Amino acid sequence: MVVVGQRLNESDLSGYILKNLSGWEHLNLPTEYEPARKFHTNIKWDEKSIWKGSDPRTEEGELLWKKKFPQKVLESLKAGLGSFGYSAQHQQSPVPAKGGTFQEAWKRYFEIEGDYYILHTKHGHRKPVAIRSIAPLPTLAVKRLSSASTRLSG
């Protein structure tokens, strides 16, 4: 039996098989090469193949399929999916390499100046963002129909 898929969480089908069942051959191909997670497999390819039982990539971050997923596309995917989503879907690891803790680089500070939040970016810039107030709701007239019911009209 062959199971093909991307990792979504630690308890997905692949995670269950890896944790609980023996006799399975695991082929793990992350989009960006991670030397600490280099795989070795007994799966055989033909003699002409660059795949000789392990990932042929050698450099950290080396891409699996550069034409389909160039670095610019991957940066966009990382921003859109977030670290957990990208790690699961592209690195085949439901937990990011840096872990699931709050990263120092994610912190942003702000202050209020008049009608603006002033966001301090990670590059030291100040970015004003208007404080938007919620438009007032229409005034509702409450008419008592009887002691047991109330009707709202606007």
Secondary structure, DSSP 4 states (H G I P E B T S, - for coil): --------STTSHHHHHHHH--SPPP----SB--GGG--B------TT-S-SSB----STT-BS-TTTS-HHHHHHHHHHHHHHHHHHHHHS-SS-TT-SSPPGGG--EEEEETTEEEEEPTTS-EEEEEPPPPPPPPP-EEEE-SSS-EEEE-
